[in-house]
Amino acid sequence: MKQLERALSKIEGYLLSLKRDAVEGYYYLEVGVPKNWAYKANDNVECDVLQSTEHGDLIKIYPKKESVVVDDLIEFVNIIIDTNKKIVDMQKQLDEHLEKQAEQLKEYTKEFMDKIEEMKETSFEEMEKKQKKVGEKKKPTKTKTSDDILEEAQDLRKDVEDKIST
């Protein structure tokens, strides 16, 4: 009896009963699984929903072939449990990843909006500075007269002639 208890302990919390169908001549398990858990029959083992509630399903797991024994049915339930626990873990990882990305996106958006606000502020400050300069008097620039230009040309001509003569 100890071996049977040890084998059944793996699916404790899910197994409701181990029964024998006297008419068909096989043992079957009645197992409760949470709502939305995945399970599917295969070539050796069949799954039928006996009852469905808002919390989960009561399923009957039984052999399709005479060669399938109770140990195979227990292992099938173990596979259902392990697979669905992995699915839950993967969903949790995805949720955590999405939450982290949402936080990063919020932070990026805040930084981006801060830069836009800063740009608006500095743009208006620069515009105000430019407007103030428009009204200010500018220093007169010295304009060259024709006499100044003529004098520069003569100096340049003299420099060139000096260089040629030497």
PyMOL commands that set and color helices and strands:
alter all, ss='L'
color gray80, all
select helices_A, chain A and resi 2-9+70-135+146-165
alter helices_A, ss='H'
color red, helices_A
select strands_A, chain A and resi 15-21+26-34+45-52+56-63
alter strands_A, ss='S'
color yellow, strands_A
deselect
rebuild
show_as cartoon
